[in-house]
Amino acid sequence: MTDRDTVTYELKKGNKVVYVGTTNDPERREVEHKQQGKQFTKLNVTSRKMTDNGAKKKEAERLKTYRRNQGKNPLYNKDLDG
């Protein structure tokens, strides 16, 4: 059986999405982003728990939608698939 412990999330600064990612520990990941100097006001979990592969696929789809609407990745996303 595959673990279903990974979620997708967004970092937001106000209403603006500045990062899209996946994690199995949102609280830890929020601290890591702050330590890296990312500027954001909130971490929003945007999915139910799923497999790591499922979460990465959902992350890539979310980034594709974001790029289609905004013409670029969120501020802190460097890759096309997350």
CYANA upper distance limits for C-alpha pairs under 8 A (distance plus 0.5 A):
  2 THR  CA     51 THR  CA      7.16
  3 ASP  CA     50 MET  CA      8.02
  3 ASP  CA     51 THR  CA      6.30
  3 ASP  CA     52 ASP  CA      8.41
  4 ARG  CA     49 LYS  CA      6.04
  4 ARG  CA     50 MET  CA      4.67
  4 ARG  CA     51 THR  CA      4.87
  4 ARG  CA     52 ASP  CA      7.78
  5 ASP  CA     24 ASN  CA      5.98
  5 ASP  CA     49 LYS  CA      5.63
  5 ASP  CA     50 MET  CA      6.21
  5 ASP  CA     51 THR  CA      6.82
  5 ASP  CA     52 ASP  CA      8.00
  6 THR  CA     22 THR  CA      7.14
  6 THR  CA     23 THR  CA      5.84
  6 THR  CA     24 ASN  CA      4.75
  6 THR  CA     25 ASP  CA      8.23
  6 THR  CA     49 LYS  CA      5.68
  6 THR  CA     50 MET  CA      5.78
  6 THR  CA     51 THR  CA      6.35
  6 THR  CA     52 ASP  CA      6.02
  6 THR  CA     55 ALA  CA      6.80
  7 VAL  CA     22 THR  CA      6.02
  7 VAL  CA     23 THR  CA      6.11
  7 VAL  CA     24 ASN  CA      6.69
  7 VAL  CA     45 VAL  CA      7.27
  7 VAL  CA     46 THR  CA      7.75
  7 VAL  CA     47 SER  CA      6.07
  7 VAL  CA     48 ARG  CA      6.56
  7 VAL  CA     49 LYS  CA      5.52
  7 VAL  CA     50 MET  CA      6.81
  7 VAL  CA     55 ALA  CA      6.43
  8 THR  CA     20 VAL  CA      7.85
  8 THR  CA     21 GLY  CA      6.14
  8 THR  CA     22 THR  CA      4.80
  8 THR  CA     23 THR  CA      7.06
  8 THR  CA     45 VAL  CA      6.50
  8 THR  CA     46 THR  CA      6.01
  8 THR  CA     47 SER  CA      5.98
  8 THR  CA     48 ARG  CA      8.47
  8 THR  CA     55 ALA  CA      6.36
  8 THR  CA     56 LYS  CA      8.27
  8 THR  CA     58 LYS  CA      7.76
  8 THR  CA     59 GLU  CA      6.77
  9 TYR  CA     20 VAL  CA      6.32
  9 TYR  CA     21 GLY  CA      5.91
  9 TYR  CA     22 THR  CA      6.48
  9 TYR  CA     23 THR  CA      8.22
  9 TYR  CA     26 PRO  CA      8.45
  9 TYR  CA     43 LEU  CA      7.25
  9 TYR  CA     44 ASN  CA      5.93
  9 TYR  CA     45 VAL  CA      4.72
  9 TYR  CA     46 THR  CA      5.51
  9 TYR  CA     47 SER  CA      7.71
 10 GLU  CA     17 VAL  CA      6.93
 10 GLU  CA     18 VAL  CA      7.87
 10 GLU  CA     19 TYR  CA      6.00
 10 GLU  CA     20 VAL  CA      4.99
 10 GLU  CA     21 GLY  CA      6.87
 10 GLU  CA     43 LEU  CA      6.27
 10 GLU  CA     44 ASN  CA      5.78
 10 GLU  CA     45 VAL  CA      7.06
 10 GLU  CA     46 THR  CA      7.45
 11 LEU  CA     17 VAL  CA      6.41
 11 LEU  CA     18 VAL  CA      6.11
 11 LEU  CA     19 TYR  CA      5.49
 11 LEU  CA     20 VAL  CA      6.99
 11 LEU  CA     40 PHE  CA      6.62
 11 LEU  CA     41 THR  CA      7.97
 11 LEU  CA     42 LYS  CA      6.31
 11 LEU  CA     43 LEU  CA      5.08
 11 LEU  CA     44 ASN  CA      6.91
 12 LYS  CA     16 LYS  CA      5.88
 12 LYS  CA     17 VAL  CA      4.95
 12 LYS  CA     18 VAL  CA      6.01
 12 LYS  CA     19 TYR  CA      7.65
 12 LYS  CA     40 PHE  CA      5.91
 12 LYS  CA     41 THR  CA      6.37
 12 LYS  CA     42 LYS  CA      5.82
 12 LYS  CA     43 LEU  CA      6.87
 12 LYS  CA     44 ASN  CA      8.05
 13 LYS  CA     17 VAL  CA      6.98
 13 LYS  CA     18 VAL  CA      7.12
 13 LYS  CA     39 GLN  CA      7.60
 13 LYS  CA     40 PHE  CA      4.87
 13 LYS  CA     41 THR  CA      5.34
 13 LYS  CA     42 LYS  CA      7.22
 14 GLY  CA     40 PHE  CA      8.17
 14 GLY  CA     41 THR  CA      6.81
 14 GLY  CA     42 LYS  CA      8.38
 17 VAL  CA     74 PRO  CA      6.75
 17 VAL  CA     75 LEU  CA      8.46
 18 VAL  CA     40 PHE  CA      7.80
 18 VAL  CA     74 PRO  CA      5.22
 18 VAL  CA     75 LEU  CA      5.35
 18 VAL  CA     76 TYR  CA      6.37
 18 VAL  CA     77 ASN  CA      8.17
 19 TYR  CA     74 PRO  CA      5.87
 19 TYR  CA     75 LEU  CA      6.91
 19 TYR  CA     76 TYR  CA      5.77
 19 TYR  CA     77 ASN  CA      6.15
 20 VAL  CA     59 GLU  CA      7.21
 20 VAL  CA     62 ARG  CA      8.18
 20 VAL  CA     63 LEU  CA      7.58
 20 VAL  CA     74 PRO  CA      7.86
 20 VAL  CA     77 ASN  CA      7.40
 20 VAL  CA     82 GLY  CA      7.48
 21 GLY  CA     59 GLU  CA      6.67
 21 GLY  CA     82 GLY  CA      6.81
 22 THR  CA     55 ALA  CA      6.80
 22 THR  CA     56 LYS  CA      7.10
 22 THR  CA     59 GLU  CA      7.37
 23 THR  CA     29 ARG  CA      7.48
 25 ASP  CA     29 ARG  CA      6.70
 26 PRO  CA     30 GLU  CA      6.54
 26 PRO  CA     43 LEU  CA      8.41
 26 PRO  CA     45 VAL  CA      8.11
 27 GLU  CA     31 VAL  CA      7.05
 28 ARG  CA     32 GLU  CA      6.81
 29 ARG  CA     33 HIS  CA      6.70
 30 GLU  CA     34 LYS  CA      6.86
 30 GLU  CA     43 LEU  CA      7.21
 31 VAL  CA     35 GLN  CA      6.69
 32 GLU  CA     36 GLN  CA      6.72
 33 HIS  CA     37 GLY  CA      7.03
 33 HIS  CA     38 LYS  CA      6.14
 34 LYS  CA     38 LYS  CA      6.00
 34 LYS  CA     39 GLN  CA      7.66
 38 LYS  CA     76 TYR  CA      8.08
 50 MET  CA     54 GLY  CA      6.53
 50 MET  CA     55 ALA  CA      6.64
 51 THR  CA     55 ALA  CA      6.67
 52 ASP  CA     56 LYS  CA      6.66
 53 ASN  CA     57 LYS  CA      6.69
 54 GLY  CA     58 LYS  CA      6.73
 55 ALA  CA     59 GLU  CA      6.56
 56 LYS  CA     60 ALA  CA      6.70
 56 LYS  CA     81 ASP  CA      8.42
 56 LYS  CA     82 GLY  CA      8.18
 57 LYS  CA     61 GLU  CA      6.78
 58 LYS  CA     62 ARG  CA      6.64
 59 GLU  CA     63 LEU  CA      6.74
 59 GLU  CA     81 ASP  CA      7.54
 59 GLU  CA     82 GLY  CA      6.97
 60 ALA  CA     64 LYS  CA      6.70
 60 ALA  CA     80 LEU  CA      7.72
 60 ALA  CA     81 ASP  CA      4.96
 60 ALA  CA     82 GLY  CA      6.54
 61 GLU  CA     65 THR  CA      6.78
 61 GLU  CA     81 ASP  CA      8.45
 62 ARG  CA     66 TYR  CA      6.63
 63 LEU  CA     67 ARG  CA      6.59
 63 LEU  CA     73 ASN  CA      7.17
 63 LEU  CA     74 PRO  CA      8.42
 63 LEU  CA     80 LEU  CA      7.54
 63 LEU  CA     81 ASP  CA      7.30
 63 LEU  CA     82 GLY  CA      7.68
 64 LYS  CA     68 ARG  CA      6.66
 64 LYS  CA     80 LEU  CA      8.08
 64 LYS  CA     81 ASP  CA      8.45
 65 THR  CA     69 ASN  CA      6.80
 66 TYR  CA     70 GLN  CA      6.32
 66 TYR  CA     71 GLY  CA      8.09
 66 TYR  CA     72 LYS  CA      7.86
 66 TYR  CA     73 ASN  CA      7.21
 66 TYR  CA     74 PRO  CA      8.00
 67 ARG  CA     71 GLY  CA      5.17
 67 ARG  CA     72 LYS  CA      5.14
 67 ARG  CA     73 ASN  CA      6.00
 68 ARG  CA     72 LYS  CA      8.18
 73 ASN  CA     77 ASN  CA      6.45
 73 ASN  CA     78 LYS  CA      7.71
 73 ASN  CA     80 LEU  CA      7.95
 77 ASN  CA     82 GLY  CA      6.82
 78 LYS  CA     82 GLY  CA      7.73
